[in-house]
Amino acid sequence: MRIGIGLPAAVPGAAHHSIGEWAELNEALGFASLGTLDRLVYDNLDPVVALAAAAARTRRIELMTTILTVPTRRNAVVVGKQLASLDLVSDGRLTAGLAIGGWPEDFAASDLTRQGKGALFDDMLRTMRRVWAGEVAGASGPIPALEAGRPSVLLGGLVPASFARVAAVADGWVAPFFGFDLLAQGIAGVQEAWAAAGREGRPRVVVERYFCLGPGADTTADDYLEHYYGCDYFPAARADTLTTPEAIEQERRRLSDVGCDDFLLFPCSPDLEQVTRLAEALDVAAAAA
């Protein structure tokens, strides 16, 4: 199972100019990927901008939006060109994790109603693929096209329609940050839809967890998750947050056993030492295995 790490782009108080340094250290320590999450009405960097900063300081590591909320961006040609640009400047390292989203504040700020977002998402994704194929053109020529199959697309979502969408138009599924039963049910649902669609192989499954290591890890995790999720979702998010090397290794094994391909660990602290502590924890676990 590939191990990745999230950028601290959604941690309030982070020194955002250090995103490139964070990314460079992750690549040097051998992590497989860098992830970003997305909210509109929150103190975070835009995922595409954050990954562009990471791309400028790295050469090998995969860049993943996990996830990018598509409907709030409204103009599919703009989104498609932004993602194509990121794939081009990173030399084909982008994996686009996309979803409808779920934050009411983001929908309200985008003048989106609760109805019709699935159809809007489908329409936007079709247009984005046309952009990537070089089929959107003006008088001076097309938007620069990507290589066939670029970027790889993963989709989020927890309902049967989302699983069917993954099987129809994507390469895999981005699971939620917490809830092991939801994860296991989702993997089963996606794989069933994949088989029903006649797809070969199996869908890639990416799962995220929050982590914090070192002195005061539990308090730091509590403060961040309560700020991000509020009281309603805090207990569920905190239950699957990892604050010891032992917990990280136990979760890694559990996620591998249930069929996950990628394990992305998102920090609750912007401290660069979190990267080295995580690498050390994983090295110790690997040596003990």
C-alpha positions in Angstrom: 0.0 0.0 0.0 1.3 3.4 -1.0 1.8 5.9 1.9 1.2 9.6 1.2 0.9 12.7 3.2 -1.3 15.8 3.1 -0.1 19.3 2.8 -0.9 21.6 5.7 -2.8 23.8 3.4 -6.0 23.7 5.5 -4.4 24.0 9.0 -5.1 27.5 10.3 -2.0 29.4 11.2 0.2 27.5 8.8 3.0 29.4 7.2 1.7 28.9 3.7 4.9 30.1 2.0 6.5 26.9 3.5 4.3 24.5 1.4 7.2 24.0 -1.1 9.6 23.1 1.7 7.0 20.6 3.2 6.6 19.0 -0.2 10.4 18.8 -0.9 11.0 17.1 2.5 8.2 14.6 1.8 9.7 13.6 -1.5 13.2 13.3 0.1 11.8 11.0 2.8 10.2 8.7 0.2 6.5 9.4 0.6 4.5 8.3 -2.5 2.1 11.2 -2.8 1.0 14.7 -1.6 -2.7 15.4 -1.0 -4.8 18.4 -0.5 -8.4 18.8 0.7 -10.9 21.5 -0.4 -13.2 23.9 1.3 -14.3 27.3 -0.1 -15.5 29.1 3.0 -12.5 28.3 5.3 -9.0 29.4 6.1 -7.2 27.2 3.6 -5.3 27.5 0.4 -6.9 26.6 -2.9 -5.9 22.9 -3.6 -4.6 23.6 -7.2 -2.5 26.6 -6.0 -1.1 24.5 -3.1 -0.2 21.6 -5.4 1.4 24.0 -7.9 3.7 25.3 -5.1 4.5 21.6 -4.3 5.2 20.8 -7.9 7.7 23.5 -8.2 9.9 22.0 -5.4 9.5 18.3 -6.4 10.2 16.0 -9.3 8.8 12.5 -8.5 6.1 12.6 -6.0 2.4 12.1 -7.1 0.2 15.2 -6.6 -3.4 14.4 -5.6 -6.5 16.5 -5.0 -8.3 14.5 -2.3 -10.7 16.0 -3.0 -11.5 19.0 -5.3 -15.1 20.2 -5.0 -16.2 20.6 -8.6 -19.7 22.2 -8.6 -18.7 25.2 -6.5 -16.3 26.2 -9.3 -19.1 26.5 -11.8 -17.0 27.0 -15.0 -15.8 23.6 -16.2 -13.5 25.0 -18.8 -11.7 27.1 -16.2 -11.4 24.1 -13.8 -10.3 21.8 -16.7 -7.6 24.2 -17.8 -6.4 24.8 -14.2 -6.0 21.0 -13.7 -4.4 20.6 -17.1 -1.9 23.3 -16.3 -1.0 21.6 -13.0 -0.5 18.3 -14.8 1.7 20.0 -17.4 3.9 21.9 -14.9 4.3 18.8 -12.8 5.2 16.6 -15.9 2.2 14.4 -15.6 2.1 13.8 -11.8 -1.4 15.0 -11.1 -4.2 12.6 -10.0 -7.5 14.5 -9.9 -9.7 13.4 -7.0 -13.0 15.1 -7.6 -16.4 15.2 -5.8 -19.7 17.0 -5.5 -18.8 18.2 -2.0 -20.9 18.5 1.2 -20.3 21.8 3.0 -23.5 23.9 3.0 -21.6 27.1 3.4 -19.6 26.4 0.3 -22.8 25.8 -1.7 -24.4 28.9 -0.4 -21.4 31.0 -1.3 -21.6 29.5 -4.8 -25.3 30.1 -5.2 -25.9 26.4 -5.5 -29.1 24.8 -4.4 -29.3 21.3 -2.8 -30.9 19.9 -6.0 -29.2 19.1 -9.2 -25.5 19.1 -8.1 -25.0 15.5 -9.4 -26.1 16.4 -12.9 -24.0 19.6 -12.8 -21.0 17.5 -11.7 -21.5 15.1 -14.6 -21.8 17.9 -17.1 -18.7 19.6 -15.8 -16.6 16.4 -15.8 -17.6 15.8 -19.4 -16.5 19.3 -20.4 -13.3 19.0 -18.4 -12.4 15.8 -20.3 -13.0 17.6 -23.6 -10.5 20.3 -22.4 -7.9 17.6 -21.5 -8.4 16.0 -24.9 -7.8 19.3 -26.7 -11.4 19.5 -28.0 -12.1 23.0 -26.6 -10.8 25.6 -29.1 -11.0 29.2 -30.1 -9.9 31.1 -33.1 -6.3 30.8 -32.1 -6.4 27.1 -31.4 -7.3 24.7 -28.7 -6.4 24.7 -25.0 -3.2 22.6 -24.7 -4.1 19.0 -24.6 -2.8 16.4 -22.2 -1.5 12.9 -23.0 -4.3 10.3 -23.3 -5.5 9.2 -19.9 -4.2 12.3 -18.1 -4.9 13.2 -15.5 -6.0 10.1 -13.8 -9.4 10.7 -12.2 -10.7 9.5 -8.8 -14.1 10.3 -7.5 -15.6 10.7 -4.0 -19.1 10.0 -2.8 -20.9 7.6 -0.5 -24.1 6.7 -2.3 -24.8 4.1 -5.0 -25.0 6.8 -7.7 -21.4 7.8 -6.8 -20.2 4.2 -7.0 -21.8 3.9 -10.4 -20.2 7.1 -11.5 -16.7 5.8 -10.5 -17.3 2.6 -12.5 -18.5 4.6 -15.5 -16.0 7.4 -15.8 -13.1 7.2 -13.3 -10.1 5.2 -12.3 -10.9 4.8 -8.6 -12.6 6.0 -5.4 -11.6 8.5 -2.7 -12.9 7.3 0.6 -14.0 9.5 3.5 -11.6 10.6 6.3 -13.3 8.6 9.0 -15.7 5.7 9.6 -14.2 2.3 9.0 -17.7 0.7 8.3 -18.4 3.4 5.7 -15.0 2.6 4.1 -15.6 -1.1 4.0 -19.2 -0.6 2.6 -17.9 1.9 0.1 -15.2 -0.4 -1.2 -17.7 -3.2 -1.6 -20.1 -0.8 -3.4 -17.5 0.5 -5.8 -16.2 -2.9 -6.6 -19.7 -4.2 -7.2 -20.4 -1.3 -9.6 -17.1 -1.8 -11.3 -17.8 -5.5 -12.0 -21.4 -4.7 -13.2 -19.9 -2.1 -15.6 -17.6 -4.8 -17.1 -14.5 -2.9 -16.1 -11.2 -4.9 -16.1 -9.0 -5.0 -13.0 -10.3 -3.2 -9.9 -10.7 0.4 -8.9 -8.0 2.3 -7.0 -9.0 3.1 -3.5 -7.5 6.0 -1.7 -8.3 6.6 2.0 -7.2 9.5 4.3 -6.7 9.8 8.0 -5.6 12.7 10.2 -2.5 12.3 12.3 -0.4 14.2 14.9 2.7 13.0 16.6 5.0 14.2 19.4 4.4 16.2 22.6 0.8 17.5 23.0 -0.4 15.5 20.0 -3.8 14.7 21.4 -4.5 18.3 22.4 -3.3 19.6 19.0 -5.5 17.1 17.2 -8.5 18.0 19.3 -8.1 21.7 18.7 -7.7 21.4 14.9 -10.5 18.9 14.3 -13.0 20.9 16.5 -12.1 24.0 14.5 -12.5 22.2 11.2 -15.5 20.1 11.8 -17.4 21.8 14.7 -19.1 19.9 17.5 -21.4 17.7 15.3 -18.7 15.8 13.4 -15.8 16.1 15.8 -16.4 12.8 17.7 -16.4 10.8 14.4 -13.4 12.6 13.0 -11.4 12.3 16.3 -12.2 8.6 16.7 -10.1 7.7 13.6 -7.3 10.3 14.1 -3.9 8.8 14.8 -1.7 10.2 17.5 0.9 7.4 18.2 3.2 5.4 16.0 1.5 2.3 17.1 -1.9 3.6 16.1 -0.6 4.5 12.6 0.8 1.1 12.1 -2.4 -0.6 13.3 -4.5 1.5 10.9 -2.1 0.9 8.0 -2.5 -2.9 8.4 -6.3 -2.6 8.9 -6.7 -0.4 5.7 -4.4 -2.8 3.7 -6.5 -5.8 4.8 -9.7 -4.2 3.7 -8.4 -3.4 0.2 -7.1 0.2 0.2 -4.3 1.0 -2.3 -3.3 4.4 -0.9 -3.1 5.7 2.7 -2.8 9.5 2.9 -2.1 11.0 6.3 -3.1 14.6 6.8 -1.5 16.7 9.5 -3.3 18.4 12.4 -0.3 20.6 12.9 1.8 22.6 10.3 5.0 21.9 12.1 7.5 20.5 9.7 8.7 18.0 12.4 5.4 16.2 11.8 6.8 15.0 8.5 10.0 13.6 10.0 8.1 12.0 13.0 5.8 10.3 10.6 8.6 9.0 8.5 10.4 7.7 11.6 7.2 6.0 12.9 6.7 4.2 9.6 10.4 3.2 9.5 10.2 1.7 13.0 7.1 -0.2 12.1 8.6 -1.5 8.9 11.7 -2.7 10.7 9.5 -4.5 13.3 7.3 -6.2 10.7 
